[in-house]
């Protein structure tokens, strides 16, 4: 169907988000057991979180999983809009793939090394790709 190519990067980012879900649980649950964390106690102590009791490296994947539910929600909305109006092929699909690739590299950077300057550069680049998709979506919708 016309305009549906953009659904491939949508599916890819959704799959990647689930990869990060597994990564966070496969690292966090053993760390919680090793630290003898009582989750019920954590929720009863305002201001405390797993960041206070687990090593930072364990939390990096969890933080990234949360990040994959922030700006990417805009990506999903504009990508689905572009697909619905038949404008999700060609340039828009290419930009969508660039966005997804940058988000995957951002995830790997955050979960493995967490160099803030590098992570921010990747986030900024992915944001530029997202802004381009938003602009293309707005132009397509408002010029129709």
Phi and psi in degrees as GROMACS dihedral restraints (atoms count N, CA, C in turn):
[ dihedral_restraints ]
;  ai    aj    ak    al  type     phi  dphi    fc
    3     4     5     6     1   -67.4    20    10
    4     5     6     7     1   134.9    20    10
    6     7     8     9     1    83.5    20    10
    7     8     9    10     1     4.5    20    10
    9    10    11    12     1   -95.1    20    10
   10    11    12    13     1    -5.7    20    10
   12    13    14    15     1   -58.9    20    10
   13    14    15    16     1   -30.9    20    10
   15    16    17    18     1   -66.5    20    10
   16    17    18    19     1   -17.1    20    10
   18    19    20    21     1   -70.3    20    10
   19    20    21    22     1   -22.0    20    10
   21    22    23    24     1   -64.9    20    10
   22    23    24    25     1   -49.8    20    10
   24    25    26    27     1   -66.0    20    10
   25    26    27    28     1   -28.6    20    10
   27    28    29    30     1   -61.0    20    10
   28    29    30    31     1   -49.1    20    10
   30    31    32    33     1   -63.5    20    10
   31    32    33    34     1   -39.9    20    10
   33    34    35    36     1   -62.3    20    10
   34    35    36    37     1   -42.4    20    10
   36    37    38    39     1   -69.1    20    10
   37    38    39    40     1   -35.5    20    10
   39    40    41    42     1   -63.6    20    10
   40    41    42    43     1   -43.5    20    10
   42    43    44    45     1   -62.2    20    10
   43    44    45    46     1   -45.6    20    10
   45    46    47    48     1   -59.9    20    10
   46    47    48    49     1   -38.4    20    10
   48    49    50    51     1   -60.6    20    10
   49    50    51    52     1   -39.3    20    10
   51    52    53    54     1   -70.8    20    10
   52    53    54    55     1   -32.4    20    10
   54    55    56    57     1   -59.8    20    10
   55    56    57    58     1   -44.7    20    10
   57    58    59    60     1   -67.3    20    10
   58    59    60    61     1   -31.0    20    10
   60    61    62    63     1   -61.8    20    10
   61    62    63    64     1   -48.1    20    10
   63    64    65    66     1   -62.2    20    10
   64    65    66    67     1   -43.0    20    10
   66    67    68    69     1   -59.2    20    10
   67    68    69    70     1   -45.5    20    10
   69    70    71    72     1   -64.4    20    10
   70    71    72    73     1   -40.6    20    10
   72    73    74    75     1   -74.4    20    10
   73    74    75    76     1   -35.1    20    10
   75    76    77    78     1   -71.0    20    10
   76    77    78    79     1   -19.8    20    10
   78    79    80    81     1  -100.2    20    10
   79    80    81    82     1   -37.1    20    10
   81    82    83    84     1   -76.1    20    10
   82    83    84    85     1   -43.9    20    10
   84    85    86    87     1   -61.4    20    10
   85    86    87    88     1   -47.9    20    10
   87    88    89    90     1   -62.3    20    10
   88    89    90    91     1   -36.2    20    10
   90    91    92    93     1   -66.8    20    10
   91    92    93    94     1   -37.0    20    10
   93    94    95    96     1   -65.6    20    10
   94    95    96    97     1   -41.1    20    10
   96    97    98    99     1   -64.1    20    10
   97    98    99   100     1   -44.0    20    10
   99   100   101   102     1   -63.5    20    10
  100   101   102   103     1   -34.1    20    10
  102   103   104   105     1   -89.9    20    10
  103   104   105   106     1     2.2    20    10
  105   106   107   108     1    53.1    20    10
  106   107   108   109     1    46.9    20    10
  108   109   110   111     1   -77.0    20    10
  109   110   111   112     1   130.8    20    10
  111   112   113   114     1  -102.3    20    10
  112   113   114   115     1   103.3    20    10
  114   115   116   117     1   -58.6    20    10
  115   116   117   118     1   -35.3    20    10
  117   118   119   120     1   -64.0    20    10
  118   119   120   121     1   -37.5    20    10
  120   121   122   123     1   -65.9    20    10
  121   122   123   124     1   -38.6    20    10
  123   124   125   126     1   -60.4    20    10
  124   125   126   127     1   -42.2    20    10
  126   127   128   129     1   -72.8    20    10
  127   128   129   130     1   -19.1    20    10
  129   130   131   132     1   -89.1    20    10
  130   131   132   133     1    -6.7    20    10
  132   133   134   135     1  -111.6    20    10
  133   134   135   136     1    97.0    20    10
  135   136   137   138     1   -54.9    20    10
  136   137   138   139     1   138.2    20    10
  138   139   140   141     1    87.9    20    10
  139   140   141   142     1   -11.1    20    10
  141   142   143   144     1   -97.0    20    10
  142   143   144   145     1   148.3    20    10
  144   145   146   147     1  -149.0    20    10
  145   146   147   148     1   178.1    20    10
  147   148   149   150     1   -64.3    20    10
  148   149   150   151     1   -23.3    20    10
  150   151   152   153     1   -60.9    20    10
  151   152   153   154     1   -26.4    20    10
  153   154   155   156     1   -79.4    20    10
  154   155   156   157     1   -22.0    20    10
  156   157   158   159     1  -120.6    20    10
  157   158   159   160     1   -14.6    20    10
  159   160   161   162     1  -107.4    20    10
  160   161   162   163     1   152.5    20    10
  162   163   164   165     1   -60.9    20    10
  163   164   165   166     1   142.7    20    10
  165   166   167   168     1   -51.9    20    10
  166   167   168   169     1   -42.6    20    10
  168   169   170   171     1   -59.4    20    10
  169   170   171   172     1   -32.1    20    10
  171   172   173   174     1   -68.4    20    10
  172   173   174   175     1   -35.3    20    10
  174   175   176   177     1   -79.4    20    10
  175   176   177   178     1   -18.4    20    10
  177   178   179   180     1   -57.3    20    10
  178   179   180   181     1   -43.9    20    10
  180   181   182   183     1   -65.7    20    10
  181   182   183   184     1   -38.7    20    10
  183   184   185   186     1   -64.6    20    10
  184   185   186   187     1   -41.9    20    10
  186   187   188   189     1   -62.9    20    10
  187   188   189   190     1   -40.6    20    10
  189   190   191   192     1   -67.1    20    10
  190   191   192   193     1   -38.8    20    10
  192   193   194   195     1   -56.8    20    10
  193   194   195   196     1   -43.1    20    10
  195   196   197   198     1   -61.8    20    10
  196   197   198   199     1   -41.6    20    10
  198   199   200   201     1   -62.7    20    10
  199   200   201   202     1   -30.1    20    10
  201   202   203   204     1   -72.8    20    10
  202   203   204   205     1    -1.0    20    10
  204   205   206   207     1  -112.6    20    10
  205   206   207   208     1    12.6    20    10
  207   208   209   210     1  -104.6    20    10
  208   209   210   211     1   -99.9    20    10
  210   211   212   213     1   -55.9    20    10
  211   212   213   214     1   -36.3    20    10
  213   214   215   216     1   -59.6    20    10
  214   215   216   217     1   -19.0    20    10
  216   217   218   219     1   -64.6    20    10
  217   218   219   220     1   -34.3    20    10
  219   220   221   222     1   -67.4    20    10
  220   221   222   223     1   -40.8    20    10
  222   223   224   225     1   -57.1    20    10
  223   224   225   226     1   -48.5    20    10
  225   226   227   228     1   -59.4    20    10
  226   227   228   229     1   -43.3    20    10
  228   229   230   231     1   -63.5    20    10
  229   230   231   232     1   -47.6    20    10
  231   232   233   234     1   -72.0    20    10
  232   233   234   235     1   -35.9    20    10
  234   235   236   237     1   -65.1    20    10
  235   236   237   238     1   -43.4    20    10
  237   238   239   240     1   -66.5    20    10
  238   239   240   241     1   -37.5    20    10
  240   241   242   243     1   -61.6    20    10
  241   242   243   244     1   -48.0    20    10
  243   244   245   246     1   -60.5    20    10
  244   245   246   247     1   -40.1    20    10
  246   247   248   249     1   -64.4    20    10
  247   248   249   250     1   -43.5    20    10
  249   250   251   252     1   -64.4    20    10
  250   251   252   253     1   -32.7    20    10
  252   253   254   255     1   -96.3    20    10
  253   254   255   256     1     9.3    20    10
  255   256   257   258     1    76.1    20    10
  256   257   258   259     1    23.9    20    10
  258   259   260   261     1  -117.6    20    10
  259   260   261   262     1    25.7    20    10
  261   262   263   264     1   -98.9    20    10
  262   263   264   265     1    17.6    20    10
  264   265   266   267     1  -106.6    20    10
  265   266   267   268     1   176.3    20    10
  267   268   269   270     1    61.3    20    10
  268   269   270   271     1  -126.2    20    10
  270   271   272   273     1   -58.3    20    10
  271   272   273   274     1   -42.2    20    10
  273   274   275   276     1   -65.9    20    10
  274   275   276   277     1   -38.9    20    10
  276   277   278   279     1   -66.8    20    10
  277   278   279   280     1   -38.7    20    10
  279   280   281   282     1   -63.1    20    10
  280   281   282   283     1   -46.1    20    10
  282   283   284   285     1   -62.6    20    10
  283   284   285   286     1   -38.2    20    10
  285   286   287   288     1   -62.2    20    10
  286   287   288   289     1   -42.8    20    10
  288   289   290   291     1   -64.1    20    10
  289   290   291   292     1   -38.4    20    10
  291   292   293   294     1   -62.3    20    10
  292   293   294   295     1   -43.9    20    10
  294   295   296   297     1   -58.4    20    10
  295   296   297   298     1   -48.7    20    10
  297   298   299   300     1   -63.3    20    10
  298   299   300   301     1   -44.6    20    10
  300   301   302   303     1   -59.4    20    10
  301   302   303   304     1   -43.6    20    10
  303   304   305   306     1   -64.8    20    10
  304   305   306   307     1   -37.3    20    10
  306   307   308   309     1   -68.3    20    10
  307   308   309   310     1   -37.1    20    10
  309   310   311   312     1   -66.0    20    10
  310   311   312   313     1   -45.8    20    10
  312   313   314   315     1   -62.8    20    10
  313   314   315   316     1   -39.4    20    10
  315   316   317   318     1   -59.2    20    10
  316   317   318   319     1   -44.9    20    10
  318   319   320   321     1   -60.2    20    10
  319   320   321   322     1   -47.9    20    10
  321   322   323   324     1   -62.6    20    10
  322   323   324   325     1   -41.6    20    10
  324   325   326   327     1   -61.0    20    10
  325   326   327   328     1   -45.9    20    10
  327   328   329   330     1   -70.0    20    10
  328   329   330   331     1   -42.5    20    10
  330   331   332   333     1   -76.4    20    10
  331   332   333   334     1   -25.9    20    10
  333   334   335   336     1  -102.8    20    10
  334   335   336   337     1   -40.5    20    10
  336   337   338   339     1  -122.1    20    10
  337   338   339   340     1   -39.0    20    10
  339   340   341   342     1    54.9    20    10
  340   341   342   343     1    50.3    20    10
  342   343   344   345     1   -86.2    20    10
  343   344   345   346     1   111.8    20    10
  345   346   347   348     1   -60.1    20    10
  346   347   348   349     1   -41.1    20    10
  348   349   350   351     1   -62.8    20    10
  349   350   351   352     1   -43.7    20    10
  351   352   353   354     1   -66.6    20    10
  352   353   354   355     1   -45.1    20    10
  354   355   356   357     1   -60.0    20    10
  355   356   357   358     1   -42.5    20    10
  357   358   359   360     1   -65.6    20    10
  358   359   360   361     1   -40.0    20    10
  360   361   362   363     1   -61.2    20    10
  361   362   363   364     1   -43.0    20    10
  363   364   365   366     1   -65.2    20    10
  364   365   366   367     1   -40.7    20    10
  366   367   368   369     1   -63.3    20    10
  367   368   369   370     1   -43.6    20    10
  369   370   371   372     1   -62.8    20    10
  370   371   372   373     1   -43.8    20    10
  372   373   374   375     1   -63.3    20    10
  373   374   375   376     1   -43.5    20    10
  375   376   377   378     1   -65.4    20    10
  376   377   378   379     1   -34.4    20    10
  378   379   380   381     1   -65.2    20    10
  379   380   381   382     1   -37.7    20    10
  381   382   383   384     1   -63.4    20    10
  382   383   384   385     1   -41.3    20    10
  384   385   386   387     1   -62.7    20    10
  385   386   387   388     1   -42.7    20    10
  387   388   389   390     1   -64.4    20    10
  388   389   390   391     1   -41.2    20    10
  390   391   392   393     1   -61.9    20    10
  391   392   393   394     1   -38.0    20    10
  393   394   395   396     1   -63.2    20    10
  394   395   396   397     1   -42.7    20    10
  396   397   398   399     1   -64.5    20    10
  397   398   399   400     1   -39.6    20    10
  399   400   401   402     1   -63.2    20    10
  400   401   402   403     1   -43.7    20    10
  402   403   404   405     1   -63.0    20    10
  403   404   405   406     1   -44.0    20    10
  405   406   407   408     1   -63.0    20    10
  406   407   408   409     1   -38.3    20    10
  408   409   410   411     1   -66.3    20    10
  409   410   411   412     1   -46.9    20    10
  411   412   413   414     1   -60.8    20    10
  412   413   414   415     1   -44.7    20    10
  414   415   416   417     1   -61.6    20    10
  415   416   417   418     1   -44.0    20    10
  417   418   419   420     1   -65.3    20    10
  418   419   420   421     1   -42.0    20    10
  420   421   422   423     1   -73.1    20    10
  421   422   423   424     1   -43.3    20    10
  423   424   425   426     1   -81.1    20    10
  424   425   426   427     1   -14.8    20    10
  426   427   428   429     1   -97.4    20    10
  427   428   429   430     1    -1.3    20    10
